[in-house]
Amino acid sequence: MKALLFAMAAIFGILPSASLGRTPEDGAVEDLSSRIAPKVIHSHDISDFNAAFEYHPSSSLPSRGGTYVSVEPEWPSGHYELRLSRSGGTSRFAASFQGNGLSFDVQKELPPSVLDDMQALIEKHGVARLNGFYKRDTALGCGFRLDVLYASGEKISAGAEGGSAVMPGRYWDEAWFLRFMSGTADRHGFTLLPRKDLSGALRSFAAVFPYRRDIDGGSFAEGEYKLELFSPDGEGPGGLMRISFKDPAGKETWTEARASREDFQDLADLLRKEGVARLDGYHYGGFAADQCDVRFRIEAEFDSGDVLRARAEGPAGVIPAASWNAGSLLEFFLAGLARRQQEPAP
C-alpha cells in the first residue's frame, strides 16, 4: 500500500521533487501536501471515484463507574476500497474488504443517482478541502487514498500513510464512506457483509438489572428486576410477559400475563428507540464474589434469529452509562400488565 500511495502522490503532484528518495525520521511526520491544489471544485458531475482506507475502530461505551467497555463495532477492522464510475446511463459500484478473517468483493450496475449521492456526501462534509493533502510517517495502522475525477477535468486527490498522526483532522472520516457503502447496498437489495438483523420483532427478551430512583429516575420500587417476554412451546403466536422483583430485603415476588404479537413488535421498537443495540457485546466482569453487588443482563432474540447480548456483574458502576434506560422498560412492562388487569409484583 505504501508504494501505491507514494506513486499516487507523485502522479498528482502532491509530492515535491526535492523529497524523492528521502526517508522520514522515526516517528516524524512528513507533510508533502500541495499548497496550490484547488480547494473548490465547481463541477457536480463525478466521472470516477476511488477511495481506499484502513479502518480499525475501538468501539466502547462508558460504564457508570467511568470505565469504557468494549462492544461490537458496527463495521469490522480491515482494509476497505470503494470505486464508483459513470458508464452510459448507469454507475458501476465496486466495493471490497479484507480483514479479521472476513472479506467481500461486490460489483454492481446501479442507477446514476448513486454518483449524485456521493457528490452530496462530498459537498456536505467539505471533502474538496482535502485536495492536495498528503502526509506520511514510519508508523503503521492508518492511511487512506482518495481520487475523484469530475466531468470538467477537475479532481480531488489526497492521501496519507503511517500512524494516526498523518490523518487529517477535518474533511475526512472513514465512517462516512462505510455508511455510504452499507446504505447503498441496503437501498438496492444486496449484501456486503453478513451482519446482525435487529430490524424486526422480537422472539424473546430477558433483562436483569438493579433499579434505584436517584440514579435511574422514576418512582418504581427499588430493588432487582427481571423482565421477560417469551413464547412457551405450543403457546401459539403470542406469549407471556413476566416481571420478577427482589426487594432490598431479599423478598421475591413475580407476576405474568398473556402477551400478544404486538407486544413483541412494540418492545423491539422501544429497544431501537433507546439505542439498546449499541450494547451488543458489552461484557464487564472479573470481580471477586464479594464485590458483585449488582447483576446486569440483556438477551434479546429477533425474528431474524440474531441475538443481542450484554452482561455485567460487579460493583454498581459496571452498568452501562449510555444506551440503557431502566425506566422505559419498566413502564412498558407495567403498562402491559395493567392492560391485562394483572397486579404488578412490586
VOSEFI-779728 format. One line per 5 residues: number of its first residue (from 0); their letters; for each residue x, y, z of C-alpha. Coordinates in nm, 3 decimals, m for minus. Layout:
// residues N
NUM> A> X Y Z | ...
This chain:
// residues 346
0> MKALL> 0.000 0.000 0.000 | 0.288 0.238 0.075 | 0.423 0.204 m0.278 | 0.079 0.269 m0.423 | 0.023 0.579 m0.212
5> FAMAA> 0.369 0.712 m0.293 | 0.312 0.660 m0.666 | m0.027 0.830 m0.645 | 0.129 1.127 m0.468 | 0.393 1.168 m0.738
10> IFGIL> 0.142 1.133 m1.022 | m0.086 1.404 m0.887 | 0.188 1.644 m0.798 | 0.140 1.621 m0.425 | 0.495 1.505 m0.363
15> PSASL> 0.763 1.773 m0.415 | 1.050 1.654 m0.634 | 1.304 1.756 m0.370 | 1.162 1.493 m0.134 | 1.203 1.195 m0.368
20> GRTPE> 1.411 0.921 m0.209 | 1.401 1.087 0.132 | 1.304 0.873 0.433 | 1.134 1.039 0.731 | 1.300 1.008 1.067
25> DGAVE> 1.145 0.753 1.303 | 0.808 0.883 1.416 | 0.843 1.214 1.228 | 0.556 1.322 1.008 | 0.643 1.444 0.660
30> DLSSR> 0.389 1.689 0.524 | 0.412 1.659 0.147 | 0.087 1.840 0.076 | 0.044 2.063 m0.224 | m0.012 2.426 m0.124
35> IAPKV> m0.151 2.521 m0.465 | m0.406 2.242 m0.517 | m0.756 2.392 m0.567 | m0.980 2.366 m0.263 | m1.304 2.436 m0.451
40> IHSHD> m1.448 2.206 m0.718 | m1.705 2.373 m0.945 | m1.835 2.062 m1.119 | m2.100 1.842 m0.959 | m2.071 1.553 m1.205
45> ISDFN> m1.840 1.276 m1.084 | m1.689 1.063 m1.360 | m1.481 0.837 m1.139 | m1.449 0.798 m0.761 | m1.187 0.588 m0.581
50> AAFEY> m1.130 0.556 m0.207 | m0.919 0.308 m0.012 | m0.860 0.321 0.361 | m0.770 0.133 0.675 | m1.038 0.114 0.940
55> HPSSS> m0.954 m0.003 1.292 | m1.234 0.102 1.527 | m1.214 0.098 1.903 | m1.580 0.052 1.987 | m1.670 0.101 2.351
60> LPSRG> m1.931 0.253 2.577 | m1.882 0.411 2.920 | m1.992 0.233 3.234 | m2.136 0.426 3.526 | m1.803 0.380 3.700
65> GTYVS> m1.624 0.564 3.418 | m1.457 0.261 3.260 | m1.502 0.218 2.885 | m1.624 m0.130 2.796 | m1.578 m0.289 2.454
70> VEPEW> m1.887 m0.354 2.241 | m1.935 m0.499 1.894 | m1.823 m0.247 1.628 | m2.067 m0.152 1.355 | m1.807 m0.242 1.089
75> PSGHY> m1.510 m0.481 1.126 | m1.146 m0.377 1.118 | m0.955 m0.405 0.794 | m0.886 m0.258 0.453 | m1.179 m0.115 0.253
80> ELRLS> m1.197 0.002 m0.107 | m1.481 0.175 m0.290 | m1.498 0.266 m0.659 | m1.779 0.438 m0.848 | m1.768 0.521 m1.218
85> RSGGT> m2.014 0.656 m1.471 | m2.095 0.422 m1.759 | m2.359 0.544 m2.003 | m2.691 0.552 m1.821 | m2.565 0.360 m1.516
90> SRFAA> m2.299 0.378 m1.249 | m2.061 0.098 m1.168 | m2.031 0.023 m0.797 | m1.737 m0.183 m0.671 | m1.666 m0.235 m0.301
95> SFQGN> m1.422 m0.471 m0.131 | m1.299 m0.550 0.218 | m1.033 m0.773 0.372 | m0.968 m0.821 0.744 | m1.027 m1.028 1.056
100> GLSFD> m1.088 m1.342 0.852 | m1.375 m1.171 0.667 | m1.393 m1.036 0.315 | m1.623 m0.919 0.040 | m1.578 m0.814 m0.321
105> VQKEL> m1.901 m0.683 m0.472 | m1.957 m0.528 m0.816 | m2.293 m0.394 m0.930 | m2.453 m0.189 m1.208 | m2.663 0.075 m1.030
110> PPSVL> m2.858 0.389 m1.124 | m2.652 0.704 m1.192 | m2.812 0.863 m0.885 | m2.553 0.673 m0.677 | m2.288 0.916 m0.805
115> DDMQA> m2.515 1.208 m0.714 | m2.543 1.064 m0.362 | m2.164 1.054 m0.337 | m2.135 1.413 m0.458 | m2.387 1.515 m0.192
120> LIEKH> m2.166 1.349 0.072 | m1.857 1.528 m0.060 | m2.031 1.866 m0.052 | m2.188 1.809 0.290 | m1.852 1.738 0.455
125> GVARL> m1.634 1.975 0.251 | m1.416 1.689 0.125 | m1.281 1.901 m0.162 | m1.086 2.098 0.101 | m0.859 1.792 0.130
130> NGFYK> m0.735 1.827 m0.228 | m0.355 1.811 m0.226 | m0.330 1.669 0.128 | m0.055 1.409 0.170 | 0.129 1.310 0.487
135> RDTAL> 0.335 1.010 0.585 | 0.548 0.871 0.864 | 0.710 0.539 0.951 | 0.434 0.420 1.185 | 0.171 0.168 1.084
140> GCGFR> m0.203 0.120 1.117 | m0.359 0.412 0.934 | m0.377 0.555 0.585 | m0.612 0.639 0.303 | m0.621 0.720 m0.067
145> LDVLY> m0.886 0.938 m0.231 | m0.913 1.025 m0.602 | m1.220 1.188 m0.751 | m1.234 1.286 m1.119 | m1.507 1.517 m1.249
150> ASGEK> m1.654 1.557 m1.597 | m1.496 1.904 m1.609 | m1.148 1.755 m1.560 | m1.130 1.887 m1.204 | m1.013 1.642 m0.941
155> ISAGA> m0.972 1.579 m0.571 | m0.658 1.386 m0.477 | m0.547 1.320 m0.121 | m0.377 1.052 0.083 | m0.179 0.952 0.389
160> EGGSA> 0.024 0.659 0.516 | 0.158 0.578 0.859 | 0.012 0.618 1.206 | m0.272 0.826 1.341 | m0.061 1.144 1.330
165> VMPGR> m0.075 1.153 0.949 | m0.453 1.154 0.929 | m0.638 1.479 0.851 | m0.817 1.643 1.140 | m1.104 1.765 0.918
170> YWDEA> m1.287 1.679 0.597 | m1.227 1.305 0.631 | m1.398 1.027 0.826 | m1.397 0.661 0.724 | m1.745 0.620 0.873
175> WFLRF> m1.894 0.850 0.605 | m1.790 0.610 0.332 | m1.878 0.298 0.528 | m2.229 0.433 0.581 | m2.245 0.517 0.212
180> MSGTA> m2.148 0.162 0.114 | m2.386 m0.011 0.352 | m2.670 0.235 0.278 | m2.630 0.185 m0.097 | m2.636 m0.192 m0.051
185> DRHGF> m2.950 m0.174 0.163 | m3.135 0.051 m0.083 | m3.051 m0.165 m0.382 | m3.110 m0.503 m0.224 | m2.769 m0.662 m0.189
190> TLLPR> m2.536 m0.753 0.096 | m2.176 m0.658 0.162 | m2.104 m0.839 0.488 | m2.335 m1.058 0.693 | m2.446 m0.850 0.990
195> KDLSG> m2.699 m0.883 1.264 | m3.054 m0.807 1.160 | m3.222 m0.641 1.458 | m3.489 m0.473 1.246 | m3.790 m0.695 1.306
200> ALRSF> m3.998 m0.807 1.600 | m3.866 m0.999 1.899 | m3.886 m1.373 1.952 | m3.784 m1.343 2.314 | m3.646 m1.090 2.560
205> AAVFP> m3.495 m1.107 2.909 | m3.334 m0.831 3.113 | m3.196 m0.844 3.467 | m3.094 m0.519 3.635 | m3.096 m0.321 3.960
210> YRRDI> m3.313 m0.011 3.987 | m3.253 0.295 4.207 | m3.465 0.609 4.185 | m3.176 0.851 4.244 | m2.977 0.701 3.955
215> DGGSF> m3.237 0.569 3.712 | m3.512 0.826 3.767 | m3.880 0.746 3.803 | m4.070 0.628 4.107 | m4.071 0.250 4.080
220> AEGEY> m3.997 0.021 4.374 | m3.624 m0.009 4.435 | m3.462 m0.350 4.400 | m3.359 m0.602 4.136 | m3.587 m0.669 3.838
225> KLELF> m3.610 m0.943 3.581 | m3.829 m0.863 3.281 | m3.924 m1.136 3.034 | m4.123 m1.158 2.714 | m4.128 m1.502 2.557
230> SPDGE> m4.337 m1.769 2.382 | m4.357 m2.104 2.561 | m4.357 m2.405 2.330 | m4.702 m2.472 2.186 | m4.848 m2.146 2.313
235> GPGGL> m4.941 m2.007 1.969 | m4.841 m1.673 1.814 | m4.849 m1.478 2.140 | m4.663 m1.543 2.461 | m4.610 m1.437 2.819
240> MRISF> m4.500 m1.112 2.980 | m4.344 m1.151 3.323 | m4.195 m0.927 3.593 | m3.991 m1.076 3.876 | m3.882 m0.848 4.161
245> KDPAG> m3.646 m0.883 4.459 | m3.664 m0.606 4.717 | m3.358 m0.487 4.919 | m3.453 m0.729 5.199 | m3.435 m1.025 4.959
250> KETWT> m3.810 m1.092 4.928 | m3.902 m1.214 4.580 | m4.237 m1.170 4.403 | m4.347 m1.210 4.043 | m4.646 m1.177 3.813
255> EARAS> m4.721 m1.253 3.450 | m4.988 m1.210 3.185 | m5.062 m1.315 2.832 | m4.879 m1.117 2.562 | m4.977 m1.053 2.201
260> REDFQ> m4.758 m1.042 1.889 | m4.796 m0.665 1.903 | m4.613 m0.667 2.236 | m4.315 m0.838 2.072 | m4.309 m0.577 1.795
265> DLADL> m4.364 m0.283 2.030 | m4.083 m0.389 2.263 | m3.845 m0.428 1.966 | m3.939 m0.075 1.856 | m3.868 0.055 2.207
270> LRKEG> m3.524 m0.111 2.214 | m3.439 0.052 1.882 | m3.564 0.391 2.002 | m3.343 0.370 2.312 | m3.039 0.257 2.108
275> VARLD> m3.003 m0.066 2.306 | m2.845 m0.241 2.005 | m2.528 m0.044 2.080 | m2.488 m0.255 2.395 | m2.438 m0.573 2.192
280> GYHYG> m2.120 m0.742 2.315 | m2.097 m0.531 2.634 | m1.930 m0.756 2.893 | m1.790 m0.623 3.219 | m1.691 m0.861 3.497
285> GFAAD> m1.399 m1.040 3.656 | m1.472 m0.918 4.008 | m1.446 m1.133 4.320 | m1.773 m1.276 4.455 | m1.782 m1.033 4.749
290> QCDVR> m1.759 m0.739 4.503 | m2.056 m0.847 4.290 | m2.323 m0.614 4.425 | m2.529 m0.593 4.106 | m2.618 m0.809 3.808
295> FRIEA> m2.698 m0.673 3.464 | m2.801 m0.882 3.165 | m2.986 m0.837 2.838 | m3.062 m1.115 2.591 | m3.293 m1.030 2.302
300> EFDSG> m3.357 m1.266 2.011 | m3.515 m1.114 1.700 | m3.727 m1.275 1.428 | m3.416 m1.293 1.211 | m3.263 m1.534 1.463
305> DVLRA> m2.991 m1.284 1.557 | m2.934 m1.222 1.927 | m2.830 m0.909 2.115 | m2.637 m0.987 2.432 | m2.495 m0.770 2.710
310> RAEGP> m2.396 m0.853 3.067 | m2.208 m0.721 3.366 | m2.152 m0.824 3.727 | m1.968 m0.639 3.999 | m1.994 m0.305 4.183
315> AGVIP> m2.278 m0.070 4.089 | m2.054 0.109 3.840 | m2.044 m0.184 3.594 | m2.384 m0.091 3.447 | m2.373 0.097 3.113
320> AASWN> m2.397 0.474 3.132 | m2.529 0.501 2.776 | m2.796 0.325 2.567 | m2.966 0.200 2.881 | m3.295 0.326 3.027
325> AGSLL> m3.441 0.110 3.303 | m3.740 0.340 3.341 | m3.869 0.299 2.986 | m3.859 m0.081 3.014 | m4.037 m0.081 3.348
330> EFFLA> m4.305 0.149 3.211 | m4.356 m0.083 2.912 | m4.393 m0.400 3.120 | m4.604 m0.245 3.396 | m4.837 m0.089 3.138
335> GLARR> m4.869 m0.424 2.962 | m4.965 m0.599 3.286 | m5.208 m0.322 3.378 | m5.389 m0.355 3.043 | m5.448 m0.719 3.127
340> QQEPA> m5.564 m0.632 3.479 | m5.275 m0.803 3.649 | m5.144 m0.666 3.976 | m4.775 m0.572 3.935 | m4.537 m0.767 4.156
345> P> m4.366 m0.470 4.327
